[in-house]
Amino acid sequence: MQKQEQIAIDGPAASGKSTVARLLAEALNAYFVNTGDMYRALTWQVMKHGIDPRNDPGAVAPLLEHLDLTCRPDAANRLRVYLNGTEVPPAEIRAPGITAAVSFLARIPAVRQWLVTRQQALATLGLTVTEGRDIGTVVFPQARFKFFVTATPEERARRRLRQTGETIDGATLASVTAAIEERDRLDSTREVAPLRPADDALVVDTTGRPVEAVVNELAAIIREGLA
């Protein structure tokens, strides 16, 4: 099978993959697909229906048949997440309550299958930089370029603490590090599409590295491959 002209970026929570993917898409004039926001949007909608995926995962799947989730480019060609035709508020899906629940929703097989189908449909947009946790292993296994962006848990906790609205009041470096390590455990041990680098992915450690340096490194690799 011929490899698709897709760029897959995977990695754990707060590893910097979203920032790297967004800036890389800008550098390459490609679409940036944040699959984490798709999972967050679905978590937000599920919880608005009074369903907590941590306590009642079985109630999530029946809701999916009533939902339509997609991404559409705006005037600046940035993709926005829409649910049933209405744009999802970016600030609301990044609230601490959503952050705490999203990994439990992502463990539900029906949810992953439902969202993977919608993520794969975005390939029709053209060249895309898609980031998540199973892009190179499940969503686009034939992607031409695959990267696994990571950093130490402490470094990732510092980044999460700097992100407005991502942590609860009174959060400390130790508590956020522990939460990130637990998220890693949940993501890497789930039965469906566990978090791991694709066998042919380049692992990129961003600990202590300026984001511009990481983006320039990946852009150079991709441009050489596309030349």
C-alpha positions in Angstrom: 0.0 0.0 0.0 1.4 3.4 -0.9 2.1 5.6 2.0 -0.3 8.6 2.4 0.9 12.2 2.4 -0.1 12.5 6.0 2.0 13.7 9.0 1.2 11.8 12.2 2.3 13.2 15.6 1.6 11.1 18.7 2.7 11.5 22.3 1.5 11.7 25.9 -0.4 14.5 27.6 1.3 17.9 27.8 4.3 16.7 25.8 4.1 19.7 23.5 2.8 17.7 20.6 -0.2 20.1 20.0 2.0 23.1 19.8 4.6 21.4 17.6 1.8 20.0 15.3 0.1 23.4 15.0 3.4 25.3 14.2 4.5 22.5 11.9 1.2 22.8 9.9 1.7 26.5 9.6 5.3 26.0 8.3 4.1 23.5 5.8 0.9 25.2 4.8 -1.0 22.1 5.9 -4.1 21.6 7.9 -3.7 21.0 11.7 -6.0 18.3 13.1 -6.1 18.2 16.9 -7.8 14.8 17.7 -7.5 15.6 21.4 -10.0 18.4 20.9 -12.3 15.9 19.2 -12.2 13.6 22.3 -12.6 16.6 24.6 -15.6 17.9 22.6 -17.3 14.5 22.8 -16.5 14.3 26.6 -18.0 17.8 27.0 -21.2 16.8 25.1 -21.5 13.5 27.0 -21.2 15.3 30.4 -23.7 17.9 29.3 -26.1 15.0 28.9 -25.5 14.1 32.6 -23.2 11.1 31.7 -19.9 10.7 33.5 -17.7 8.3 31.5 -15.7 7.5 34.7 -18.8 6.1 36.4 -21.1 5.1 33.5 -19.2 4.3 30.4 -22.0 2.0 29.1 -24.3 5.0 28.7 -21.9 6.7 26.2 -22.3 4.5 23.1 -26.1 4.9 22.7 -25.6 8.7 22.6 -23.2 8.6 19.6 -26.0 7.8 17.1 -27.5 11.2 17.9 -24.3 13.1 17.4 -22.4 14.5 14.4 -18.9 15.6 15.0 -16.6 17.1 12.3 -13.9 19.7 11.7 -14.3 22.6 9.3 -11.7 25.2 8.2 -12.4 28.8 9.1 -11.4 31.8 7.0 -7.8 31.4 8.1 -7.9 27.7 7.1 -7.8 26.6 10.8 -9.9 23.7 11.6 -12.7 24.2 14.1 -14.6 21.4 15.9 -18.4 21.2 15.3 -21.0 19.1 17.1 -24.4 18.8 15.3 -23.6 21.8 13.2 -22.6 24.1 16.1 -19.0 25.1 16.8 -17.7 23.7 20.1 -16.4 26.5 22.5 -12.6 25.9 22.8 -12.4 27.2 26.4 -15.1 24.9 27.7 -13.5 21.7 26.4 -10.2 22.6 28.1 -11.8 22.9 31.6 -10.2 20.8 34.4 -13.3 18.6 34.6 -13.0 17.7 31.0 -9.3 17.0 31.3 -10.0 14.7 34.2 -12.6 12.7 32.4 -11.4 12.5 28.8 -9.0 9.5 29.2 -11.9 7.4 30.5 -14.1 8.2 27.5 -11.1 7.4 25.2 -11.0 3.9 26.7 -14.5 3.0 25.3 -14.1 1.0 22.1 -17.2 2.3 20.5 -16.0 5.9 21.0 -12.6 5.2 19.5 -14.1 3.5 16.4 -16.6 6.4 16.0 -14.0 9.1 16.2 -11.3 7.3 14.1 -13.8 7.1 11.2 -14.3 10.9 11.4 -10.5 11.5 11.8 -9.7 9.4 8.7 -12.3 11.4 6.7 -10.3 14.6 7.3 -7.5 13.1 5.0 -9.6 14.3 2.1 -8.7 17.9 3.0 -5.1 17.4 1.6 -1.9 17.5 3.5 -2.6 17.4 7.2 -0.6 17.3 10.4 -2.7 15.2 12.8 -1.8 14.8 16.4 -3.1 12.5 19.1 -2.2 9.2 20.8 -2.9 6.6 18.1 -2.5 8.5 14.8 0.5 6.6 13.5 -0.7 3.2 14.9 -4.4 3.3 14.1 -5.8 6.4 12.4 -3.1 6.7 9.7 -0.9 3.6 9.9 0.3 4.3 6.3 1.2 7.9 7.0 4.4 8.8 5.3 5.8 10.8 8.3 5.4 9.6 11.9 6.7 11.3 15.0 6.3 10.5 18.7 6.8 13.7 20.7 7.5 13.2 24.4 9.1 14.8 27.5 9.7 13.9 31.1 6.6 13.9 33.4 8.0 16.9 35.4 8.6 18.9 32.3 5.1 18.2 31.1 3.6 19.1 34.5 5.3 22.5 34.3 3.8 23.1 30.9 0.3 22.0 32.1 0.6 24.5 35.0 1.4 27.3 32.6 -1.8 26.5 30.6 -4.7 28.7 31.8 -7.7 26.7 33.0 -6.1 23.2 32.6 -5.5 22.6 36.3 -7.6 23.0 39.4 -7.0 25.8 41.9 -4.1 24.9 44.3 -2.5 22.4 41.9 1.2 21.9 42.5 4.1 20.6 40.4 3.9 17.3 42.4 0.1 16.9 42.1 0.1 17.6 38.4 3.1 15.3 37.8 1.2 12.5 39.6 -1.9 13.2 37.5 0.1 13.1 34.3 1.7 9.8 35.2 -1.7 8.3 36.0 -3.0 9.6 32.6 0.0 7.9 31.0 -0.8 4.7 32.8 -4.4 4.8 31.6 -3.5 5.6 28.0 -0.7 3.1 27.7 -2.6 0.1 29.3 -6.0 0.5 27.7 -7.1 -2.5 25.6 -8.0 -0.5 22.5 -5.3 1.5 20.7 -2.9 2.0 23.6 -0.5 4.9 23.6 2.8 3.8 22.1 5.2 4.9 19.3 4.5 3.4 15.9 7.3 1.0 15.0 8.4 3.4 12.2 8.0 6.6 14.2 10.8 9.0 15.0 10.8 9.6 18.8 11.4 13.3 19.6 12.2 14.3 23.3 11.3 17.9 23.8 12.5 18.2 27.3 14.4 21.5 27.7 14.2 22.2 23.9 12.7 25.4 22.4 9.6 24.5 20.4 11.0 26.4 17.4 14.0 24.0 17.3 11.7 21.0 17.4 9.5 22.4 14.6 12.4 23.2 12.4 13.9 19.7 12.8 10.6 18.0 11.8 9.9 20.5 9.0 13.4 19.8 7.5 12.8 16.0 7.6 9.4 16.4 5.9 10.5 18.8 3.3 13.4 16.5 2.4 11.0 13.6 2.1 8.6 15.5 -0.1 11.3 16.9 -2.4 
